[in-house]
Amino acid sequence: MWKDVVGLVLVLLALIGLGYGVREVTVRDYVAAGLMLFAGVATLRAGVGLLRPTVGE
């Protein structure tokens, strides 16, 4: 159970960090922000995929 809670907290913190990073980069370069968003979402999807066996999906 704790593994699930820790995984959820880490995913939420990663989303918050990604949003903040993209917002900061968007001020200077839209293309870099788009690439950063793409890479961040792909990484988060991989992390969520690793969490699924513990959640039961």
All heavy atoms as atom14 arrays in JSON, in Angstrom:
{
  "sequence": "MWKDVVGLVLVLLALIGLGYGVREVTVRDYVAAGLMLFAGVATLRAGVGLLRPTVGE",
  "atom14_mask": [
    [1, 1, 1, 1, 1, 1, 1, 1, 0, 0, 0, 0, 0, 0],
    [1, 1, 1, 1, 1, 1, 1, 1, 1, 1, 1, 1, 1, 1],
    [1, 1, 1, 1, 1, 1, 1, 1, 1, 0, 0, 0, 0, 0],
    [1, 1, 1, 1, 1, 1, 1, 1, 0, 0, 0, 0, 0, 0],
    [1, 1, 1, 1, 1, 1, 1, 0, 0, 0, 0, 0, 0, 0],
    [1, 1, 1, 1, 1, 1, 1, 0, 0, 0, 0, 0, 0, 0],
    [1, 1, 1, 1, 0, 0, 0, 0, 0, 0, 0, 0, 0, 0],
    [1, 1, 1, 1, 1, 1, 1, 1, 0, 0, 0, 0, 0, 0],
    [1, 1, 1, 1, 1, 1, 1, 0, 0, 0, 0, 0, 0, 0],
    [1, 1, 1, 1, 1, 1, 1, 1, 0, 0, 0, 0, 0, 0],
    [1, 1, 1, 1, 1, 1, 1, 0, 0, 0, 0, 0, 0, 0],
    [1, 1, 1, 1, 1, 1, 1, 1, 0, 0, 0, 0, 0, 0],
    [1, 1, 1, 1, 1, 1, 1, 1, 0, 0, 0, 0, 0, 0],
    [1, 1, 1, 1, 1, 0, 0, 0, 0, 0, 0, 0, 0, 0],
    [1, 1, 1, 1, 1, 1, 1, 1, 0, 0, 0, 0, 0, 0],
    [1, 1, 1, 1, 1, 1, 1, 1, 0, 0, 0, 0, 0, 0],
    [1, 1, 1, 1, 0, 0, 0, 0, 0, 0, 0, 0, 0, 0],
    [1, 1, 1, 1, 1, 1, 1, 1, 0, 0, 0, 0, 0, 0],
    [1, 1, 1, 1, 0, 0, 0, 0, 0, 0, 0, 0, 0, 0],
    [1, 1, 1, 1, 1, 1, 1, 1, 1, 1, 1, 1, 0, 0],
    [1, 1, 1, 1, 0, 0, 0, 0, 0, 0, 0, 0, 0, 0],
    [1, 1, 1, 1, 1, 1, 1, 0, 0, 0, 0, 0, 0, 0],
    [1, 1, 1, 1, 1, 1, 1, 1, 1, 1, 1, 0, 0, 0],
    [1, 1, 1, 1, 1, 1, 1, 1, 1, 0, 0, 0, 0, 0],
    [1, 1, 1, 1, 1, 1, 1, 0, 0, 0, 0, 0, 0, 0],
    [1, 1, 1, 1, 1, 1, 1, 0, 0, 0, 0, 0, 0, 0],
    [1, 1, 1, 1, 1, 1, 1, 0, 0, 0, 0, 0, 0, 0],
    [1, 1, 1, 1, 1, 1, 1, 1, 1, 1, 1, 0, 0, 0],
    [1, 1, 1, 1, 1, 1, 1, 1, 0, 0, 0, 0, 0, 0],
    [1, 1, 1, 1, 1, 1, 1, 1, 1, 1, 1, 1, 0, 0],
    [1, 1, 1, 1, 1, 1, 1, 0, 0, 0, 0, 0, 0, 0],
    [1, 1, 1, 1, 1, 0, 0, 0, 0, 0, 0, 0, 0, 0],
    [1, 1, 1, 1, 1, 0, 0, 0, 0, 0, 0, 0, 0, 0],
    [1, 1, 1, 1, 0, 0, 0, 0, 0, 0, 0, 0, 0, 0],
    [1, 1, 1, 1, 1, 1, 1, 1, 0, 0, 0, 0, 0, 0],
    [1, 1, 1, 1, 1, 1, 1, 1, 0, 0, 0, 0, 0, 0],
    [1, 1, 1, 1, 1, 1, 1, 1, 0, 0, 0, 0, 0, 0],
    [1, 1, 1, 1, 1, 1, 1, 1, 1, 1, 1, 0, 0, 0],
    [1, 1, 1, 1, 1, 0, 0, 0, 0, 0, 0, 0, 0, 0],
    [1, 1, 1, 1, 0, 0, 0, 0, 0, 0, 0, 0, 0, 0],
    [1, 1, 1, 1, 1, 1, 1, 0, 0, 0, 0, 0, 0, 0],
    [1, 1, 1, 1, 1, 0, 0, 0, 0, 0, 0, 0, 0, 0],
    [1, 1, 1, 1, 1, 1, 1, 0, 0, 0, 0, 0, 0, 0],
    [1, 1, 1, 1, 1, 1, 1, 1, 0, 0, 0, 0, 0, 0],
    [1, 1, 1, 1, 1, 1, 1, 1, 1, 1, 1, 0, 0, 0],
    [1, 1, 1, 1, 1, 0, 0, 0, 0, 0, 0, 0, 0, 0],
    [1, 1, 1, 1, 0, 0, 0, 0, 0, 0, 0, 0, 0, 0],
    [1, 1, 1, 1, 1, 1, 1, 0, 0, 0, 0, 0, 0, 0],
    [1, 1, 1, 1, 0, 0, 0, 0, 0, 0, 0, 0, 0, 0],
    [1, 1, 1, 1, 1, 1, 1, 1, 0, 0, 0, 0, 0, 0],
    [1, 1, 1, 1, 1, 1, 1, 1, 0, 0, 0, 0, 0, 0],
    [1, 1, 1, 1, 1, 1, 1, 1, 1, 1, 1, 0, 0, 0],
    [1, 1, 1, 1, 1, 1, 1, 0, 0, 0, 0, 0, 0, 0],
    [1, 1, 1, 1, 1, 1, 1, 0, 0, 0, 0, 0, 0, 0],
    [1, 1, 1, 1, 1, 1, 1, 0, 0, 0, 0, 0, 0, 0],
    [1, 1, 1, 1, 0, 0, 0, 0, 0, 0, 0, 0, 0, 0],
    [1, 1, 1, 1, 1, 1, 1, 1, 1, 0, 0, 0, 0, 0]
  ],
  "atom14_positions": [
    [[0.82, -1.19, 0.0], [0.0, 0.0, 0.0], [0.87, 1.26, 0.0], [0.56, 2.21, -0.72], [-0.91, 0.0, 1.22], [-1.66, 1.3, 1.3], [-2.91, 1.28, 2.52], [-2.94, 3.0, 2.9], [0.0, 0.0, 0.0], [0.0, 0.0, 0.0], [0.0, 0.0, 0.0], [0.0, 0.0, 0.0], [0.0, 0.0, 0.0], [0.0, 0.0, 0.0]],
    [[1.92, 1.29, 0.8], [2.77, 2.48, 0.87], [3.44, 2.75, -0.45], [3.69, 3.89, -0.8], [3.8, 2.34, 1.98], [3.16, 2.4, 3.33], [2.98, 1.36, 4.18], [2.56, 3.53, 3.95], [2.31, 1.79, 5.3], [2.05, 3.13, 5.18], [2.4, 4.86, 3.58], [1.4, 3.98, 6.04], [1.76, 5.73, 4.44], [1.26, 5.3, 5.65]],
    [[3.75, 1.67, -1.18], [4.39, 1.83, -2.48], [3.47, 2.59, -3.44], [3.91, 3.43, -4.21], [4.73, 0.45, -3.04], [5.5, 0.48, -4.31], [5.84, -0.94, -4.74], [6.56, -0.93, -6.05], [6.84, -2.29, -6.52], [0.0, 0.0, 0.0], [0.0, 0.0, 0.0], [0.0, 0.0, 0.0], [0.0, 0.0, 0.0], [0.0, 0.0, 0.0]],
    [[2.18, 2.31, -3.36], [1.2, 3.0, -4.21], [1.11, 4.48, -3.85], [1.06, 5.34, -4.73], [-0.18, 2.36, -4.07], [-0.19, 0.9, -4.45], [0.68, 0.5, -5.26], [-1.05, 0.17, -3.94], [0.0, 0.0, 0.0], [0.0, 0.0, 0.0], [0.0, 0.0, 0.0], [0.0, 0.0, 0.0], [0.0, 0.0, 0.0], [0.0, 0.0, 0.0]],
    [[1.08, 4.77, -2.57], [0.98, 6.17, -2.11], [2.22, 6.95, -2.51], [2.13, 8.07, -3.02], [0.75, 6.22, -0.58], [0.82, 7.64, -0.08], [-0.57, 5.57, -0.23], [0.0, 0.0, 0.0], [0.0, 0.0, 0.0], [0.0, 0.0, 0.0], [0.0, 0.0, 0.0], [0.0, 0.0, 0.0], [0.0, 0.0, 0.0], [0.0, 0.0, 0.0]],
    [[3.37, 6.34, -2.3], [4.63, 7.01, -2.67], [4.68, 7.22, -4.17], [5.08, 8.3, -4.65], [5.85, 6.2, -2.17], [7.13, 6.73, -2.75], [5.89, 6.2, -0.67], [0.0, 0.0, 0.0], [0.0, 0.0, 0.0], [0.0, 0.0, 0.0], [0.0, 0.0, 0.0], [0.0, 0.0, 0.0], [0.0, 0.0, 0.0], [0.0, 0.0, 0.0]],
    [[4.26, 6.23, -4.95], [4.23, 6.37, -6.41], [3.32, 7.49, -6.86], [3.68, 8.28, -7.73], [0.0, 0.0, 0.0], [0.0, 0.0, 0.0], [0.0, 0.0, 0.0], [0.0, 0.0, 0.0], [0.0, 0.0, 0.0], [0.0, 0.0, 0.0], [0.0, 0.0, 0.0], [0.0, 0.0, 0.0], [0.0, 0.0, 0.0], [0.0, 0.0, 0.0]],
    [[2.15, 7.58, -6.25], [1.2, 8.64, -6.6], [1.76, 10.02, -6.25], [1.66, 10.96, -7.05], [-0.13, 8.41, -5.89], [-1.22, 9.44, -6.15], [-1.62, 9.42, -7.62], [-2.41, 9.17, -5.27], [0.0, 0.0, 0.0], [0.0, 0.0, 0.0], [0.0, 0.0, 0.0], [0.0, 0.0, 0.0], [0.0, 0.0, 0.0], [0.0, 0.0, 0.0]],
    [[2.36, 10.13, -5.09], [2.94, 11.41, -4.68], [4.07, 11.81, -5.63], [4.17, 12.98, -6.04], [3.45, 11.34, -3.23], [4.31, 12.53, -2.87], [2.28, 11.22, -2.27], [0.0, 0.0, 0.0], [0.0, 0.0, 0.0], [0.0, 0.0, 0.0], [0.0, 0.0, 0.0], [0.0, 0.0, 0.0], [0.0, 0.0, 0.0], [0.0, 0.0, 0.0]],
    [[4.9, 10.86, -6.01], [6.0, 11.17, -6.93], [5.49, 11.6, -8.3], [6.04, 12.52, -8.91], [6.94, 9.96, -7.06], [7.81, 9.68, -5.85], [8.59, 8.4, -6.05], [8.74, 10.84, -5.57], [0.0, 0.0, 0.0], [0.0, 0.0, 0.0], [0.0, 0.0, 0.0], [0.0, 0.0, 0.0], [0.0, 0.0, 0.0], [0.0, 0.0, 0.0]],
    [[4.45, 10.95, -8.79], [3.88, 11.34, -10.09], [3.29, 12.75, -10.0], [3.48, 13.57, -10.91], [2.83, 10.31, -10.57], [2.03, 10.83, -11.74], [3.52, 9.01, -10.96], [0.0, 0.0, 0.0], [0.0, 0.0, 0.0], [0.0, 0.0, 0.0], [0.0, 0.0, 0.0], [0.0, 0.0, 0.0], [0.0, 0.0, 0.0], [0.0, 0.0, 0.0]],
    [[2.59, 13.05, -8.92], [2.02, 14.39, -8.77], [3.1, 15.46, -8.66], [2.99, 16.53, -9.28], [1.11, 14.44, -7.54], [-0.21, 13.67, -7.66], [-0.95, 13.7, -6.34], [-1.06, 14.24, -8.78], [0.0, 0.0, 0.0], [0.0, 0.0, 0.0], [0.0, 0.0, 0.0], [0.0, 0.0, 0.0], [0.0, 0.0, 0.0], [0.0, 0.0, 0.0]],
    [[4.16, 15.17, -7.92], [5.26, 16.12, -7.81], [5.96, 16.31, -9.16], [6.36, 17.43, -9.5], [6.25, 15.67, -6.75], [5.78, 15.8, -5.31], [6.79, 15.15, -4.36], [5.54, 17.24, -4.95], [0.0, 0.0, 0.0], [0.0, 0.0, 0.0], [0.0, 0.0, 0.0], [0.0, 0.0, 0.0], [0.0, 0.0, 0.0], [0.0, 0.0, 0.0]],
    [[6.08, 15.24, -9.92], [6.69, 15.34, -11.24], [5.84, 16.2, -12.17], [6.36, 17.0, -12.95], [6.9, 13.95, -11.84], [0.0, 0.0, 0.0], [0.0, 0.0, 0.0], [0.0, 0.0, 0.0], [0.0, 0.0, 0.0], [0.0, 0.0, 0.0], [0.0, 0.0, 0.0], [0.0, 0.0, 0.0], [0.0, 0.0, 0.0], [0.0, 0.0, 0.0]],
    [[4.52, 16.05, -12.09], [3.63, 16.88, -12.91], [3.75, 18.36, -12.54], [3.79, 19.23, -13.41], [2.17, 16.43, -12.74], [1.73, 15.26, -13.58], [0.33, 14.81, -13.16], [1.75, 15.62, -15.04], [0.0, 0.0, 0.0], [0.0, 0.0, 0.0], [0.0, 0.0, 0.0], [0.0, 0.0, 0.0], [0.0, 0.0, 0.0], [0.0, 0.0, 0.0]],
    [[3.82, 18.63, -11.24], [3.96, 20.02, -10.8], [5.29, 20.58, -11.27], [5.36, 21.71, -11.78], [3.82, 20.1, -9.27], [2.39, 19.78, -8.86], [4.24, 21.47, -8.75], [2.19, 19.57, -7.38], [0.0, 0.0, 0.0], [0.0, 0.0, 0.0], [0.0, 0.0, 0.0], [0.0, 0.0, 0.0], [0.0, 0.0, 0.0], [0.0, 0.0, 0.0]],
    [[6.35, 19.82, -11.11], [7.68, 20.27, -11.56], [7.74, 20.47, -13.06], [8.33, 21.45, -13.54], [0.0, 0.0, 0.0], [0.0, 0.0, 0.0], [0.0, 0.0, 0.0], [0.0, 0.0, 0.0], [0.0, 0.0, 0.0], [0.0, 0.0, 0.0], [0.0, 0.0, 0.0], [0.0, 0.0, 0.0], [0.0, 0.0, 0.0], [0.0, 0.0, 0.0]],
    [[7.13, 19.57, -13.8], [7.1, 19.7, -15.26], [6.33, 20.95, -15.67], [6.77, 21.71, -16.54], [6.48, 18.47, -15.9], [6.34, 18.48, -17.41], [7.71, 18.56, -18.07], [5.58, 17.25, -17.88], [0.0, 0.0, 0.0], [0.0, 0.0, 0.0], [0.0, 0.0, 0.0], [0.0, 0.0, 0.0], [0.0, 0.0, 0.0], [0.0, 0.0, 0.0]],
    [[5.2, 21.19, -15.04], [4.42, 22.39, -15.35], [5.18, 23.66, -15.07], [5.17, 24.6, -15.87], [0.0, 0.0, 0.0], [0.0, 0.0, 0.0], [0.0, 0.0, 0.0], [0.0, 0.0, 0.0], [0.0, 0.0, 0.0], [0.0, 0.0, 0.0], [0.0, 0.0, 0.0], [0.0, 0.0, 0.0], [0.0, 0.0, 0.0], [0.0, 0.0, 0.0]],
    [[5.87, 23.7, -13.94], [6.66, 24.88, -13.6], [7.81, 25.08, -14.59], [8.05, 26.2, -15.05], [7.21, 24.74, -12.18], [8.1, 25.89, -11.78], [7.56, 27.12, -11.48], [9.48, 25.73, -11.73], [8.36, 28.18, -11.12], [10.3, 26.78, -11.37], [9.74, 28.01, -11.06], [10.55, 29.06, -10.72], [0.0, 0.0, 0.0], [0.0, 0.0, 0.0]],
    [[8.49, 24.0, -14.93], [9.6, 24.09, -15.88], [9.16, 24.56, -17.25], [9.79, 25.41, -17.88], [0.0, 0.0, 0.0], [0.0, 0.0, 0.0], [0.0, 0.0, 0.0], [0.0, 0.0, 0.0], [0.0, 0.0, 0.0], [0.0, 0.0, 0.0], [0.0, 0.0, 0.0], [0.0, 0.0, 0.0], [0.0, 0.0, 0.0], [0.0, 0.0, 0.0]],
    [[8.05, 24.01, -17.73], [7.54, 24.4, -19.05], [7.12, 25.87, -19.02], [7.37, 26.6, -19.98], [6.39, 23.48, -19.47], [5.65, 24.03, -20.68], [6.91, 22.08, -19.77], [0.0, 0.0, 0.0], [0.0, 0.0, 0.0], [0.0, 0.0, 0.0], [0.0, 0.0, 0.0], [0.0, 0.0, 0.0], [0.0, 0.0, 0.0], [0.0, 0.0, 0.0]],
    [[6.5, 26.29, -17.94], [6.09, 27.7, -17.84], [7.29, 28.63, -17.89], [7.26, 29.67, -18.55], [5.29, 27.92, -16.56], [4.66, 29.29, -16.51], [3.95, 29.51, -15.24], [4.96, 29.53, -14.17], [4.69, 29.57, -12.88], [3.45, 29.58, -12.48], [5.64, 29.59, -11.99], [0.0, 0.0, 0.0], [0.0, 0.0, 0.0], [0.0, 0.0, 0.0]],
    [[8.34, 28.27, -17.2], [9.55, 29.11, -17.19], [10.22, 29.15, -18.57], [10.69, 30.19, -19.0], [10.55, 28.59, -16.15], [10.12, 28.82, -14.72], [10.05, 30.29, -14.36], [10.96, 31.05, -14.72], [9.06, 30.67, -13.7], [0.0, 0.0, 0.0], [0.0, 0.0, 0.0], [0.0, 0.0, 0.0], [0.0, 0.0, 0.0], [0.0, 0.0, 0.0]],
    [[10.28, 28.03, -19.24], [10.94, 27.97, -20.55], [10.09, 28.66, -21.62], [10.63, 29.25, -22.56], [11.24, 26.5, -20.93], [11.76, 26.39, -22.35], [12.26, 25.91, -19.97], [0.0, 0.0, 0.0], [0.0, 0.0, 0.0], [0.0, 0.0, 0.0], [0.0, 0.0, 0.0], [0.0, 0.0, 0.0], [0.0, 0.0, 0.0], [0.0, 0.0, 0.0]],
    [[8.78, 28.62, -21.48], [7.88, 29.22, -22.47], [8.14, 30.71, -22.63], [7.96, 31.27, -23.71], [6.41, 28.98, -22.08], [6.2, 27.58, -21.97], [5.46, 29.53, -23.11], [0.0, 0.0, 0.0], [0.0, 0.0, 0.0], [0.0, 0.0, 0.0], [0.0, 0.0, 0.0], [0.0, 0.0, 0.0], [0.0, 0.0, 0.0], [0.0, 0.0, 0.0]],
    [[8.58, 31.36, -21.56], [8.84, 32.79, -21.62], [9.91, 33.11, -22.66], [9.86, 34.13, -23.34], [9.28, 33.3, -20.22], [9.72, 34.75, -20.29], [8.15, 33.12, -19.23], [0.0, 0.0, 0.0], [0.0, 0.0, 0.0], [0.0, 0.0, 0.0], [0.0, 0.0, 0.0], [0.0, 0.0, 0.0], [0.0, 0.0, 0.0], [0.0, 0.0, 0.0]],
    [[10.88, 32.2, -22.83], [12.0, 32.46, -23.73], [11.9, 31.75, -25.07], [12.34, 32.28, -26.08], [13.3, 32.04, -23.04], [13.59, 32.88, -21.82], [14.84, 32.4, -21.12], [15.03, 33.11, -19.87], [14.54, 32.69, -18.71], [13.88, 31.58, -18.64], [14.75, 33.4, -17.62], [0.0, 0.0, 0.0], [0.0, 0.0, 0.0], [0.0, 0.0, 0.0]],
    [[11.37, 30.51, -25.07], [11.43, 29.71, -26.3], [10.28, 28.72, -26.33], [10.23, 27.78, -25.54], [12.78, 28.97, -26.33], [13.03, 28.26, -27.63], [12.22, 28.4, -28.56], [14.06, 27.57, -27.72], [0.0, 0.0, 0.0], [0.0, 0.0, 0.0], [0.0, 0.0, 0.0], [0.0, 0.0, 0.0], [0.0, 0.0, 0.0], [0.0, 0.0, 0.0]],
    [[9.34, 28.93, -27.27], [8.18, 28.06, -27.38], [8.53, 26.66, -27.87], [7.94, 25.67, -27.44], [7.13, 28.67, -28.31], [6.49, 29.9, -27.74], [6.76, 31.16, -28.25], [5.6, 29.8, -26.67], [6.18, 32.29, -27.71], [5.01, 30.91, -26.13], [5.29, 32.17, -26.66], [4.71, 33.26, -26.12], [0.0, 0.0, 0.0], [0.0, 0.0, 0.0]],
    [[9.49, 26.56, -28.77], [9.87, 25.26, -29.31], [10.5, 24.4, -28.23], [10.18, 23.22, -28.07], [10.83, 25.42, -30.52], [11.32, 24.07, -31.02], [10.14, 26.18, -31.64], [0.0, 0.0, 0.0], [0.0, 0.0, 0.0], [0.0, 0.0, 0.0], [0.0, 0.0, 0.0], [0.0, 0.0, 0.0], [0.0, 0.0, 0.0], [0.0, 0.0, 0.0]],
    [[11.39, 24.99, -27.44], [12.02, 24.25, -26.35], [10.98, 23.81, -25.32], [11.06, 22.7, -24.79], [13.09, 25.1, -25.69], [0.0, 0.0, 0.0], [0.0, 0.0, 0.0], [0.0, 0.0, 0.0], [0.0, 0.0, 0.0], [0.0, 0.0, 0.0], [0.0, 0.0, 0.0], [0.0, 0.0, 0.0], [0.0, 0.0, 0.0], [0.0, 0.0, 0.0]],
    [[10.0, 24.66, -25.06], [8.95, 24.3, -24.11], [8.13, 23.13, -24.64], [7.77, 22.22, -23.88], [8.04, 25.5, -23.84], [0.0, 0.0, 0.0], [0.0, 0.0, 0.0], [0.0, 0.0, 0.0], [0.0, 0.0, 0.0], [0.0, 0.0, 0.0], [0.0, 0.0, 0.0], [0.0, 0.0, 0.0], [0.0, 0.0, 0.0], [0.0, 0.0, 0.0]],
    [[7.84, 23.12, -25.92], [7.1, 22.0, -26.52], [7.88, 20.7, -26.44], [7.33, 19.65, -26.11], [0.0, 0.0, 0.0], [0.0, 0.0, 0.0], [0.0, 0.0, 0.0], [0.0, 0.0, 0.0], [0.0, 0.0, 0.0], [0.0, 0.0, 0.0], [0.0, 0.0, 0.0], [0.0, 0.0, 0.0], [0.0, 0.0, 0.0], [0.0, 0.0, 0.0]],
    [[9.17, 20.77, -26.74], [10.0, 19.57, -26.65], [10.11, 19.08, -25.21], [10.08, 17.88, -24.94], [11.39, 19.84, -27.22], [11.45, 20.06, -28.74], [12.84, 20.51, -29.14], [11.07, 18.78, -29.46], [0.0, 0.0, 0.0], [0.0, 0.0, 0.0], [0.0, 0.0, 0.0], [0.0, 0.0, 0.0], [0.0, 0.0, 0.0], [0.0, 0.0, 0.0]],
    [[10.24, 20.01, -24.29], [10.33, 19.65, -22.88], [9.03, 19.0, -22.41], [9.05, 18.01, -21.68], [10.63, 20.9, -22.05], [10.83, 20.66, -20.6], [11.28, 22.23, -19.83], [11.23, 21.76, -18.13], [0.0, 0.0, 0.0], [0.0, 0.0, 0.0], [0.0, 0.0, 0.0], [0.0, 0.0, 0.0], [0.0, 0.0, 0.0], [0.0, 0.0, 0.0]],
    [[7.9, 19.54, -22.83], [6.61, 18.98, -22.47], [6.46, 17.58, -23.04], [6.01, 16.66, -22.34], [5.49, 19.89, -22.96], [4.07, 19.49, -22.6], [3.9, 19.51, -21.08], [3.08, 20.43, -23.26], [0.0, 0.0, 0.0], [0.0, 0.0, 0.0], [0.0, 0.0, 0.0], [0.0, 0.0, 0.0], [0.0, 0.0, 0.0], [0.0, 0.0, 0.0]],
    [[6.84, 17.39, -24.29], [6.75, 16.08, -24.93], [7.6, 15.04, -24.19], [7.13, 13.95, -23.87], [7.2, 16.18, -26.4], [7.17, 14.87, -27.12], [5.97, 14.31, -27.51], [8.35, 14.21, -27.41], [5.95, 13.1, -28.18], [8.34, 13.01, -28.07], [7.13, 12.44, -28.46], [0.0, 0.0, 0.0], [0.0, 0.0, 0.0], [0.0, 0.0, 0.0]],
    [[8.83, 15.4, -23.88], [9.73, 14.47, -23.18], [9.24, 14.2, -21.76], [9.3, 13.06, -21.28], [11.14, 15.05, -23.15], [0.0, 0.0, 0.0], [0.0, 0.0, 0.0], [0.0, 0.0, 0.0], [0.0, 0.0, 0.0], [0.0, 0.0, 0.0], [0.0, 0.0, 0.0], [0.0, 0.0, 0.0], [0.0, 0.0, 0.0], [0.0, 0.0, 0.0]],
    [[8.74, 15.22, -21.09], [8.26, 15.04, -19.72], [7.03, 14.16, -19.65], [6.92, 13.29, -18.78], [0.0, 0.0, 0.0], [0.0, 0.0, 0.0], [0.0, 0.0, 0.0], [0.0, 0.0, 0.0], [0.0, 0.0, 0.0], [0.0, 0.0, 0.0], [0.0, 0.0, 0.0], [0.0, 0.0, 0.0], [0.0, 0.0, 0.0], [0.0, 0.0, 0.0]],
    [[6.09, 14.35, -20.57], [4.89, 13.52, -20.58], [5.24, 12.07, -20.92], [4.69, 11.14, -20.32], [3.84, 14.1, -21.56], [2.7, 13.13, -21.78], [3.31, 15.42, -21.01], [0.0, 0.0, 0.0], [0.0, 0.0, 0.0], [0.0, 0.0, 0.0], [0.0, 0.0, 0.0], [0.0, 0.0, 0.0], [0.0, 0.0, 0.0], [0.0, 0.0, 0.0]],
    [[6.15, 11.87, -21.85], [6.57, 10.51, -22.19], [7.22, 9.83, -20.99], [6.96, 8.65, -20.71], [7.54, 10.54, -23.37], [0.0, 0.0, 0.0], [0.0, 0.0, 0.0], [0.0, 0.0, 0.0], [0.0, 0.0, 0.0], [0.0, 0.0, 0.0], [0.0, 0.0, 0.0], [0.0, 0.0, 0.0], [0.0, 0.0, 0.0], [0.0, 0.0, 0.0]],
    [[8.02, 10.56, -20.25], [8.66, 10.0, -19.06], [7.63, 9.68, -17.98], [7.7, 8.64, -17.33], [9.71, 10.98, -18.52], [10.64, 11.29, -19.55], [10.44, 10.41, -17.33], [0.0, 0.0, 0.0], [0.0, 0.0, 0.0], [0.0, 0.0, 0.0], [0.0, 0.0, 0.0], [0.0, 0.0, 0.0], [0.0, 0.0, 0.0], [0.0, 0.0, 0.0]],
    [[6.66, 10.56, -17.8], [5.62, 10.31, -16.81], [4.76, 9.11, -17.2], [4.36, 8.33, -16.35], [4.74, 11.54, -16.64], [5.32, 12.63, -15.77], [4.47, 13.88, -15.86], [5.41, 12.16, -14.34], [0.0, 0.0, 0.0], [0.0, 0.0, 0.0], [0.0, 0.0, 0.0], [0.0, 0.0, 0.0], [0.0, 0.0, 0.0], [0.0, 0.0, 0.0]],
    [[4.47, 8.95, -18.49], [3.7, 7.78, -18.93], [4.46, 6.49, -18.64], [3.86, 5.49, -18.26], [3.38, 7.88, -20.41], [2.31, 8.94, -20.69], [1.9, 8.95, -22.12], [1.17, 7.7, -22.39], [0.78, 7.33, -23.6], [1.03, 8.09, -24.63], [0.13, 6.2, -23.77], [0.0, 0.0, 0.0], [0.0, 0.0, 0.0], [0.0, 0.0, 0.0]],
    [[5.76, 6.52, -18.8], [6.56, 5.34, -18.48], [6.52, 5.05, -16.98], [6.39, 3.89, -16.57], [8.0, 5.54, -18.93], [0.0, 0.0, 0.0], [0.0, 0.0, 0.0], [0.0, 0.0, 0.0], [0.0, 0.0, 0.0], [0.0, 0.0, 0.0], [0.0, 0.0, 0.0], [0.0, 0.0, 0.0], [0.0, 0.0, 0.0], [0.0, 0.0, 0.0]],
    [[6.61, 6.08, -16.17], [6.52, 5.91, -14.72], [5.17, 5.37, -14.28], [5.08, 4.49, -13.42], [0.0, 0.0, 0.0], [0.0, 0.0, 0.0], [0.0, 0.0, 0.0], [0.0, 0.0, 0.0], [0.0, 0.0, 0.0], [0.0, 0.0, 0.0], [0.0, 0.0, 0.0], [0.0, 0.0, 0.0], [0.0, 0.0, 0.0], [0.0, 0.0, 0.0]],
    [[4.1, 5.86, -14.88], [2.77, 5.39, -14.55], [2.61, 3.94, -15.0], [1.99, 3.12, -14.33], [1.69, 6.3, -15.18], [0.32, 5.67, -15.08], [1.7, 7.65, -14.51], [0.0, 0.0, 0.0], [0.0, 0.0, 0.0], [0.0, 0.0, 0.0], [0.0, 0.0, 0.0], [0.0, 0.0, 0.0], [0.0, 0.0, 0.0], [0.0, 0.0, 0.0]],
    [[3.2, 3.6, -16.13], [3.17, 2.22, -16.61], [3.86, 1.28, -15.64], [3.43, 0.14, -15.46], [0.0, 0.0, 0.0], [0.0, 0.0, 0.0], [0.0, 0.0, 0.0], [0.0, 0.0, 0.0], [0.0, 0.0, 0.0], [0.0, 0.0, 0.0], [0.0, 0.0, 0.0], [0.0, 0.0, 0.0], [0.0, 0.0, 0.0], [0.0, 0.0, 0.0]],
    [[4.9, 1.74, -14.99], [5.57, 0.91, -13.99], [4.75, 0.8, -12.71], [4.87, -0.17, -11.98], [6.95, 1.49, -13.67], [7.97, 1.4, -14.8], [9.23, 2.14, -14.4], [8.28, -0.04, -15.13], [0.0, 0.0, 0.0], [0.0, 0.0, 0.0], [0.0, 0.0, 0.0], [0.0, 0.0, 0.0], [0.0, 0.0, 0.0], [0.0, 0.0, 0.0]],
    [[3.9, 1.78, -12.43], [3.06, 1.73, -11.23], [1.85, 0.82, -11.42], [1.33, 0.3, -10.45], [2.55, 3.12, -10.89], [3.4, 3.99, -10.0], [2.75, 5.35, -9.84], [3.58, 3.35, -8.65], [0.0, 0.0, 0.0], [0.0, 0.0, 0.0], [0.0, 0.0, 0.0], [0.0, 0.0, 0.0], [0.0, 0.0, 0.0], [0.0, 0.0, 0.0]],
    [[1.38, 0.63, -12.62], [0.14, -0.1, -12.86], [0.1, -1.5, -12.25], [-0.92, -1.87, -11.69], [-0.16, -0.16, -14.34], [-0.73, 1.13, -14.84], [-1.29, 0.99, -16.23], [-1.79, 2.29, -16.65], [-1.72, 2.75, -17.86], [-1.2, 1.99, -18.81], [-2.19, 3.93, -18.16], [0.0, 0.0, 0.0], [0.0, 0.0, 0.0], [0.0, 0.0, 0.0]],
    [[1.18, -2.29, -12.35], [1.07, -3.63, -11.74], [0.81, -3.6, -10.24], [0.17, -4.49, -9.71], [2.44, -4.24, -12.04], [2.93, -3.53, -13.23], [2.4, -2.14, -13.11], [0.0, 0.0, 0.0], [0.0, 0.0, 0.0], [0.0, 0.0, 0.0], [0.0, 0.0, 0.0], [0.0, 0.0, 0.0], [0.0, 0.0, 0.0], [0.0, 0.0, 0.0]],
    [[1.24, -2.56, -9.55], [1.0, -2.5, -8.11], [-0.41, -2.02, -7.79], [-0.96, -2.36, -6.76], [2.0, -1.56, -7.42], [1.82, -0.24, -7.88], [3.43, -2.01, -7.66], [0.0, 0.0, 0.0], [0.0, 0.0, 0.0], [0.0, 0.0, 0.0], [0.0, 0.0, 0.0], [0.0, 0.0, 0.0], [0.0, 0.0, 0.0], [0.0, 0.0, 0.0]],
    [[-1.0, -1.23, -8.7], [-2.34, -0.72, -8.45], [-3.39, -1.77, -8.79], [-4.45, -1.79, -8.23], [-2.57, 0.59, -9.25], [-3.98, 1.1, -9.08], [-1.58, 1.64, -8.83], [0.0, 0.0, 0.0], [0.0, 0.0, 0.0], [0.0, 0.0, 0.0], [0.0, 0.0, 0.0], [0.0, 0.0, 0.0], [0.0, 0.0, 0.0], [0.0, 0.0, 0.0]],
    [[-3.08, -2.65, -9.72], [-3.99, -3.73, -10.04], [-4.66, -3.61, -11.39], [-5.63, -4.31, -11.66], [0.0, 0.0, 0.0], [0.0, 0.0, 0.0], [0.0, 0.0, 0.0], [0.0, 0.0, 0.0], [0.0, 0.0, 0.0], [0.0, 0.0, 0.0], [0.0, 0.0, 0.0], [0.0, 0.0, 0.0], [0.0, 0.0, 0.0], [0.0, 0.0, 0.0]],
    [[-4.2, -2.74, -12.25], [-4.81, -2.64, -13.58], [-4.22, -3.66, -14.51], [-3.12, -4.04, -14.48], [-4.59, -1.25, -14.14], [-5.45, -0.23, -13.49], [-5.33, 1.11, -14.19], [-4.82, 1.19, -15.29], [-5.77, 2.09, -13.58], [0.0, 0.0, 0.0], [0.0, 0.0, 0.0], [0.0, 0.0, 0.0], [0.0, 0.0, 0.0], [0.0, 0.0, 0.0]]
  ]
}
